[in-house]
């Protein structure tokens, strides 16, 4: 058999092995995690409108800072993007955005270690409580957790899956796999 004729069966065999390995479900795993973060607003655009006697402030912002955690995939530089709508008359509103952690050392190969979509309720004009839903990398896992923060001026400080510096009892989890 010629070498070029042998390459096709070998390539097909490799694809079959890779397909079987990819189709094998991973074993279920869970880990409780938490992180504390503090970030400073680096960009912001805001506008207001009035509806029904209430004044609403719509703010798009980028926050950069540090996240500390025993879970290395949640520790490092944190970048939070947010879109917030706040009823300035009542102090209530909502926030949506993203969470991302990267290595603290700036390098051309800075890689994302975690990312999540954020959804939250704003109370009293500056207290944010919500849900983070995303993933962590190296090794891969899903991230699901409660998060809280206080926004004071251009600073956002809070936690993901912890009880300090903001109450209530929050929890967060990294998980993957399922039972066969």
Secondary structure, 3 states (H helix, E strand, C coil): CCHHHHHHHHHHHHHHHHHHHHHCCCCCEEEECCEEEEEEEEEEEEEEEEECCEEEEEEEEEEEEEEECCCCCCCEEEEEEEEEEEECCCCEEEEEEEEEEECCCCCCCCCEEEEEEEEEEEECCCEEEEEEEEEECCCCEEEEEEEEEEEECCEEEEEECCCCCCCCCCCEEEEECCCC
